[in-house]
Amino acid sequence: MSGNSKRDFLANVKAIKFRQQKQINLIQNKTEEDINLLTNLIAYLKKRVEIEREYNKTMEKNNKAFQLKIKKSLKSSTESLHSNSSSDDNSNLRLVQNTFNIMIRESQNVIEKNQNNCEAIQSKVIGVLQDLLKSKVLVNKKKLEDLTKIKDEIFKTYGDLERTRLAYETNEKDSQNQKSKYEEACTEPKGALGAMKNMLRSGDSSQRIEKYHQKWDAAQLNSTNARNEYLIYLDLINLQNQQYFDNDCPELMKAIDNNYYESITGIYEMLNNLHVDYSKELNNGIKEIQNSISQINREDDHKLFITQNDLFFKKPEPFAYEPYGTDNISTIILNDSTKHQLSMLLEGFNKQLISIEQSIEKLKRELHGIEQLILVYSEKPSFGNVDDSISQRDEVKEQLNKLNKDREIYSFIVNKLKNIGVELERPVIISSNHKKAKALYNFEATESDQLSFNEGDILTILNQEENGWVKAQIGPKLGLVPVDYVKILDNNLSKTSSLSSMNSSIVSNSAAVTTNTVKRKPVQKTSSTINLSNVSNVVALFDYNASDSTELSFKTGDIIEVIKTGNNNSEKIENQWWTGKNKSTGQTGQFPVVFTKGWDSSSKSKVVKPAPKEKILKVKALYDYEATCEGELSISVGDIITVTNTNTGSSSWWEGTGPKGHGQFPSMYVKELPSSTKTAKPVPAEKKINKKVRALYDYTAQNPDELSFKADDIIEVTEETNNANDWWMGRLNSQVGLFPRTYIEKI
């Protein structure tokens, strides 16, 4: 046999052995996959049962909590009107509430079914899987060992086959060599040449041929025996392979699988049946909920709600005027004494009516534009979303409907006043003789004939009243204002002029304006005897912006070097203007003394003029509120908020500043704190305060005399009071101002 034939035989045997070994490995991998599947399925079901039990427990707790809330809600809404109704009676539930109740009830039914399924999986399915896993592990191990033994026997036969084949090839090769020698000896030449060769070989030719023949016979016998053994092992290996591939391997694989497929199929069917039962319960609940949903409609639900609360929704009888005591007048009296008040009422209602009508016209124009957009977007959707425009149109229509109803109400009141002869008062004709004045402080009217204004407002002075009051006008509004709260801005007057020194001029120039003389209390001031000779420096209490080049601008806390004091000793020092130099800016100019402190350092009374009173509304948050859009203020329980505006257009919303910034917040979430008036209450000058406090929250100054700070800032207290809700004076980073006591803690 050639070398190539031998290599082919060995390669073929090697390939067959590799495939048989690979078969066993694949069978082993398959059994391991089955075992892993069973192991994972058991672990999955255990974890699933654990999760679903926890879910069921949580959902059951949640359902019970909301069922209790529904019962409490039903009880609170029915006990006052239907005291004989049971709180467990769901017949009083409105349609929407009833659907919610059914959702909870059906959810509970599904939870109970799921809990039963968990018990079945735990006690039945997982137990069967564990038994199947244990059995399969044992069977797989034994059958794989049997198959490995059969493979080892076949591999042993492969070794015997290679051995006998090699022996056969060796002996057959030797036999053929001996035959060649024998044939060569038989064909040697005769005669003298042959005799000579025999002589050289020292033997007879016939003897030598016989010797070759015997060797050939022996080699043939060895070859025949080797061939016979080789042929027998060929039959053996072929029979073993046939038995292995046709019987042993398939039967052992079947024995390994045993009842695995029947068992796993039964388990899957058991799980699926549990799911089917669960789905039936779920579908039943869905049908119940759908049936309840189909019964929801506003008419029936609204009718049920009104019926349950008929006592509160019954339209009340119109209010009737009830005269007090012996009064027998039941109509509006219009005369010279009442026409001003009625005119003011008419003006207020008329302004509201005009505002409503302007809003209506604006919304009509807006509605027209939106309808045009709807037409465009309907024809060309790529230009915009028609649904958004439709929603916007509906919202505008709702606003128009509300405004039209409001217009009917205010029109009725305005027409009623006009029908009895009430007229709008004509505004005062302002002449060149009337002087302009600038408000130095905020002032809030406490009586109906007073005029409120804010610091910096420009007023027109009409005429002088008694006890330090003048009549003034801001726009169409007229009223009385305190003299010392404003400053004349007339260019022909010196900086030291005040309203107190201009009384006679104002009265003479306002002769055309008639007004009743009203006696009223003078504005209270703090007076003292001041020695100005020792005053060298003063400290700014508030910010002041110069109105022209001769005045001096300064900020709260700036030190001003006094260059020249007032010349008019008879004039109150609070109304004087001095000349000074701002040490912070180096600028020189005239400044109002009332905006500073320190000029009273030589006073025997040691008392400074308090800052004007300004009503500051402080509130405390009762609940948390998270802002839902830009412009709103987030608040937390306990926050202190400075209210800056209560007239936001809705009584439910106020505007203010708190620890989290500035914005609008729901007014029902806060309560007003006591002592909402901010007043600088200085302590005697000789009492030195060396106290420091720590800020609890951020605070942004709302007025020039206030101090801004951040949480954890250390503030030096310069003036304090005993009231915990009051305002104190302090210094931070060279800035001096008032700050709320409730925003700090003592250290």
ABEGO torsion letter per residue (X at the ends): XBAAAAAAAAAAAAAAAAAAAAAAAAAAAAAAAAAAAAAAAAAAAAAAAAAAAAAAAAAAAAAAAAAAAAAAAAAAAAAAABAABBAABAAABBAAAAAAAAAAAAAAAAAAAAAAAAAAAAAAAAAAAAAAAAAAAAAAAAAAAAAAAAAAAAAAAAAAAAAAAAAAAAAAAAAAAAAAAAAAAAABBBEAAAAAAAAAAGBBAAAAAAAAAAAAAAAAAAAAAAAAAAAAAAAAAAAAAAAAAAAAAAAAAAAAAEAAAAAAAAAAAAAAAAAAAAAAAAAAAAAAAAAAAAABBAAAAAAAAAAAAAAAABBBBBBBBBBBEABABABBBBBAAAAAAAAAAAAAAAAAAAAAAAAAAAAAAAAAAAAAAAAAAAABAAAEBAAAAAAAAAAAAAAAAAAAAAAAAAAAAAAAAAAAGBBBBBBBBBBAABBBBBBABBBBBABAABBBBBBGBBBBBABBBBGGBBBBBBEABBEBBBAAABBBABAABBAABBAAAAAAAAAAAAAABBBBBBBBBBBBBBBBBBBAAABABBBBABBBBBABAABBBBBBGBBBBBABBBABAABBAAABBBBBBBAAAGBBEBBBAAABBGAAAABAAGBBBBBBBBBBBBBBBABBBBBABBGBBBBBBGBBBBBABABAGBAABBBBBBAAEBEBBBAAABBBBBGABBBBBBBBAABBBBBBBBBABBBBBABAABBBBBBGBBBBBABBBABAABBBBBBBGGBBBBBBAAABBBX
